Amino acid sequence: MSISATDVKALRDKTGAGFMECKSALADANGDADEAMTILRTRGVAKAAKRAGRSTEQGVVGSYIHTGGKVGVLIEVNCETDFVARTDDFQQLVKELAMHVAAANPLYVQRDEVPAETLEREKGIFRSQLEEQKKPAHVIDKIIEGKIESFFKETVLLDQPSIRDPKTTVSQLVAAAIAKMGENVTVSRFARFKLGEG
């Protein structure tokens, strides 16, 4: 099957992936653009996993002030080299992550930052609610697992669905950036300020 340059360009514009990567994904997907996007995401996650252990000591502290000045965010995003930190792609990622934090109000960067006592408290609340509904014990444990997953999606930045594309999580967004830039990228920390909140 021949893949047209127009189709490749359209996929590149959507994903930011390289020309040959897009062409290969479209060929593997028999020209189906949605399937090609899935293939590119999968490959991006695989590339990101290979780079995950690499040191990220460069980067930038980015900021975002929402229109009206009522919400502001500072976020530290790291990469391996100063060269990548200065690229438009990296700066755009930092800006997008800062805007996401402003809109979605996560409490933690990643799951392992959630204190054990917070998880236990949430599980206790869920258990009490389910016991009141007279659910069987073996069902309660399964439901609690699902509710904890939902809790992570609400409160953990990397688990949240992207505000720009809810089908993509923030961690997938970062993985795509890693694949595109060829360096490990990590989010170290953020602070969100809302006017009037002490």
C-alpha positions in Angstrom: 0.0 0.0 0.0 1.4 3.4 -0.9 1.2 6.1 1.8 0.8 9.7 0.5 2.9 12.5 1.7 -0.3 14.4 2.7 -1.3 11.6 5.1 2.2 11.5 6.6 2.2 15.3 7.1 -1.3 15.2 8.7 -0.1 12.5 11.1 3.1 14.5 11.8 1.1 17.6 12.6 -1.1 15.7 15.0 1.7 13.8 16.8 4.9 15.7 16.3 6.7 12.4 15.4 9.3 12.2 12.7 8.5 11.8 9.0 9.8 8.2 8.7 8.2 7.2 12.0 4.8 8.4 10.7 5.3 6.8 7.4 6.2 3.5 9.0 3.2 3.7 11.5 0.8 4.4 8.6 2.2 1.5 6.6 1.8 -0.8 9.6 -1.8 0.5 10.1 -2.7 0.0 6.4 -3.3 3.8 6.1 -5.6 4.0 9.1 -4.6 7.3 10.8 -6.2 6.5 14.2 -4.4 3.1 14.3 -1.2 4.8 13.3 -1.5 7.2 16.2 -1.9 4.3 18.6 1.1 2.6 17.1 3.2 5.8 17.5 2.0 6.1 21.1 3.0 2.5 21.9 6.4 3.0 20.3 6.9 6.3 22.1 6.1 4.6 25.5 8.7 1.8 24.7 11.4 4.4 23.8 10.5 6.4 26.9 10.9 3.3 29.1 14.4 2.7 27.7 15.4 6.3 28.7 13.6 6.3 32.1 16.7 5.6 34.2 18.8 8.4 32.6 19.8 11.4 34.8 17.8 14.6 34.3 19.7 17.5 35.8 18.9 20.2 33.3 15.6 21.7 32.5 13.5 24.8 33.4 11.1 26.1 35.9 8.1 27.2 33.9 5.2 29.4 34.9 1.6 30.0 33.9 -0.7 32.7 35.1 -4.4 32.1 34.2 -6.3 35.0 32.6 -7.4 37.4 35.3 -4.5 36.5 37.6 -6.5 34.3 40.0 -4.6 31.1 39.4 -0.8 30.7 38.9 1.5 27.7 38.6 5.3 27.1 38.9 6.5 23.8 37.6 10.0 22.2 37.3 10.5 20.0 34.3 13.9 18.3 33.8 15.8 16.8 30.9 19.3 15.5 30.3 20.9 18.4 28.5 20.7 22.2 28.4 20.4 22.0 24.6 17.1 20.2 24.8 15.9 22.5 27.6 16.1 25.4 25.3 14.2 23.9 22.4 10.7 25.0 21.4 9.4 21.5 21.9 10.6 21.3 25.5 9.4 24.8 26.3 6.0 24.0 24.8 5.8 20.8 26.9 6.6 22.8 30.1 3.9 25.4 29.2 1.3 22.7 28.5 2.1 21.0 31.8 1.8 24.3 33.7 -1.5 25.0 32.1 -2.7 21.5 32.9 -1.8 21.9 36.6 -3.7 25.2 36.7 -6.8 23.6 35.2 -6.8 20.1 36.7 -5.4 20.9 40.2 -3.4 17.7 40.9 -2.0 17.2 44.4 1.0 15.0 43.6 3.4 14.5 40.6 3.4 10.6 40.8 1.7 7.8 42.7 4.6 7.1 45.1 4.2 10.6 46.5 0.7 9.9 47.8 1.2 9.3 51.6 0.3 5.8 52.8 -2.0 7.3 55.4 -3.9 9.2 52.7 -4.5 6.0 50.8 -5.6 4.2 53.9 -8.0 7.0 54.8 -9.5 6.9 51.3 -9.8 3.1 51.4 -11.5 3.4 54.8 -14.1 5.9 53.5 -14.8 3.7 50.4 -15.1 0.6 52.6 -17.6 2.3 55.0 -19.7 3.5 52.0 -19.8 0.0 50.5 -20.5 -1.8 53.7 -23.5 0.5 54.2 -24.7 -0.6 50.8 -24.5 -4.2 52.1 -22.0 -5.3 49.4 -20.3 -8.7 49.9 -16.7 -8.6 51.2 -15.1 -10.1 48.1 -16.8 -7.5 45.9 -15.9 -4.6 48.2 -12.1 -5.2 47.7 -12.5 -5.2 43.9 -14.6 -2.0 44.0 -12.0 -0.3 46.3 -9.2 -1.1 43.9 -11.2 0.6 41.1 -12.0 3.6 43.3 -8.3 4.0 44.3 -7.4 4.0 40.5 -10.0 6.8 40.1 -8.5 8.6 43.1 -5.0 8.5 41.4 -6.6 9.8 38.1 -8.0 12.8 40.0 -5.1 13.7 42.2 -1.8 12.5 40.5 -0.5 14.7 37.7 1.0 11.8 35.6 -2.2 9.8 35.9 -4.6 12.6 34.9 -6.1 12.7 31.5 -4.6 15.6 29.5 -6.8 18.7 29.4 -6.0 19.0 25.6 -6.8 15.3 24.8 -8.6 13.4 27.5 -7.8 10.0 25.7 -4.1 10.7 26.6 -2.7 10.8 30.1 -0.1 13.3 31.2 2.4 10.4 31.5 1.7 9.5 27.8 2.2 13.1 26.9 5.6 13.1 28.6 6.5 9.7 27.0 5.7 11.2 23.5 8.0 14.1 24.3 10.8 11.7 25.4 10.4 9.8 22.1 10.5 13.0 20.1 13.3 14.7 21.9 15.5 11.6 22.4 16.1 12.4 26.1 14.6 11.4 29.4 12.1 14.1 30.7 10.8 14.2 34.2 8.4 16.4 36.1 10.1 17.1 39.5 7.6 19.3 41.3 5.0 22.0 41.0 3.2 24.6 43.0 -0.3 25.9 42.3 -1.5 29.1 43.7 -5.1 30.2 43.8 -6.1 33.7 45.0 -7.6 33.6 48.5 -6.4 30.1 49.4 -4.0 30.1 52.3 
